[in-house]
Amino acid sequence: MIKTSRSRIVVIVTVILALVAAIIAIGLGSVFIPISDILGTIFGSSSKAVNTTIIWDIRLPRVLLAMIIGANIAISGALLQAVMGNPLADPGLTGVTSGAAACVLVIMLAAPQYTQFIPIAAFVGGLIAAGIVYALAWRRTGISPVTIILSGVAVNALCGGVIGLLTIMYSDRLPAAVQWLNGSLAAKGNNALMMVLPYAIAGWILSFFAIRKANIIRLGDQVASNLGENVNQIRILLSLLAVFLAAISVAAIGMIGFVGLVVPHMARMLVGSDYKYLLPMSMALGALVLLIADTGGRTLFAPLDIPSGILMAVIGGPYFLYLMRKKAF
Amino acid sequence: MFTVDSISIRYEQKSVINNFSFSVKKGEIVSIIGPNGSGKSTLLKAVSRLIPYHTGTVILDGTDLKSMSAKQVARKMCMLSQKNQAPSDMTVIDLVSYGRYPHKKWFERLNQEDMDIVHWALEKTHLIEYKDRAVASLSGGESQRAWIAMALAQRPLIMLLDEPTTYLDISHQHEVLELVRELNQDMGMTIVMVLHDLNQASTYSDSIVVVQAGEKAMYGTPNEVMTTDMIRDVYRMDAEVQYVQTEKKPRIHLLSTVR
C-alpha cells in the first residue's frame, strides 16, 4: 500500500514538473519573456501585443504540440511493450514509425495535392508495417517477442529503402520533407496542433480503458487466457491503439525515435510495472522529455533550430546503450 | 462433473492425442501420468482451452466447453502451468486479485466482497503474512502457492494443475501437494493434475489416468493402475510395487531400465 501511494505521488510530481517546464519553455527563445508576463498573457490580465502574438501564435502551440506528441509516442511504446511482453518494443524498433513515415512521404513528395490525407496515410502505413511484423512473428502458439523484433528490423530496412528511393526520385521537393523526416517542430503552429489534438485525446481516453487488459497480459499468455481473456484479441486492439497514437504523431511532426523506448523504461523504474501508474507516468514523462528536447533544440544552438528527433537520437542512443550495459533488458 | 469424451488433438498434421476419454467425479483428485512426449500436458492444455482440440467433446459441469465463453469457463475452471512468471514488482495480493477478474465486467472495479475472497484465498494457501511481498522474492514453493491462491480466487469448481511440482525441490513438492490435498478435503475442490512422480500420483490421487503415445493406457484407482506390468509397458522399467492393505496407495520402487 505504501508503494502504490508513492507511485501516485511520483506521477503527480511529474505532471507538475511538465507544467512548470511548459511555462519556462514558453519564455525561452530569441525574445525572452519573463514568467509574470507569460502567466499574465495566458490568463488575460496583461496585454502586451508583441507578447500576445509570440505566445499564442508561436510558442504555446509548439510547446503543446511537443508535449502531446511526446505523450503519444510514450504511451504507444508502453502499450507495445505490454503487447509483445518485451521491454525492447517501441514504435520505432517495430517499424511502425518508418512505415507511417514512408506512406506520408509518398503523399508529401509524389502527390502533394492530397496533403489532407496525411494522417490517414500515416495510420495505414503504420498498420501495414505492424501487420507485416505480426504476420512474420505469428506462430500457431502465439506471438514470439524475438521474432517480432527481428521482423521489425526487416520492416525498418524495407521502409528505409522506400524513403531513400522517394528522396532520390523527388529531390527537387526535398527540403521541407527533410525537416519533417528528422522530427522537427519548427514552424508548427496552431494548424498542426488542431490536427493532432482531437486524435490524441481520443487515443488517450482509449488507452486508459486499456490499462486492465495491459496488466493482465503482463502475466503471460497462458495465465491471461486462463483468466478468460482472449489474448490475441487484446494484442490486436492494443496494437491498433499504439499504431494510431504513433501514426498521428508521425503525421504531425515526423520521425522521433527513442521516446517510445526510453520513456516507458524510465517510467517503469520510477513507478513500477503496474499500468495503472505506468501509463499516466509514461504520458507525463513523455510530454516532459520531448518538451525538453524541443526547447533545447531551438535554444541551445540558436539561431539554428535542431529538430527534436535528432536531439532525441543523440541523447537517447547513449542512454539506451547505458541501459543495455546495466542489463536492464 | 468433468467429462472428456473421445477427443483428438493434432499438432502440425501429427496426431498427439487420439480418441481419448475419461471422466472426473466431483471432489475427486485425478492424476494424469505418462512418459515424456506421451501427450499428457497437451491433453490438459486442450481441455482447458489453451490449445484447440479437433474432435470430441469436453463437458464441464453439464455444459459443452465449446459453447461457453472464455470468461464463463474461467469462472468454473482454472489451470495452472508448470512455471509462471509474475512481473518483478508485483505483490502477492496484487497477483491473487487478478483471480477475481473473470467475475468482473471490463469496467468494474474490485469491491469489498472480491477483497474478502482474495483474503480467503491467501488464508487457504497460508500466505497472509506474505501478502505485501513481491512474488518474485518468494521461494519456489511459496510462489507456486501464490499462483494457486490466484486460481482459488477464481472460485473454480475444478482446478487443473500441469506438473505443479516439476521445478521444486522435494520439500516444496510436498508442501504444494499437501496444499492441493487440503483444498480437496476442506472444500471438495475437484482436481486434475499432471504428475511425473509415480509415488506422488499414487499417494495423492483417487484415480490415475495413464497416457501412452496419445492413447489411454489405463484408468483406475492407484491400486489398480500401479502394477509392475504397467510400469514395464509404459515406462520400460522394472519395478517393485508394495501394496499396503489399509491404505490402497501402493508404493513404487523403481529398479532398472528394461533392455
Interface residues (C-beta under 8 A of the other chain):
Chain A: M1 K3 R140 T141 F209 R212 K213 N215 I216 R218 L219 G220 Q222 V223 S225 N226 L227 G228 E229 N230 G272 S273 D274
Chain B: Y11 E12 S48 R49 L50 I51 S69 A70 K71 Q72 V73 A74 R75 C78 M79 L80 S81 N84 Q85 A86 P87 S88 D89 M90 T91 D94 L95 Y98 G99 Y101 P102 W106 F107 D132 M150 A151 Q154
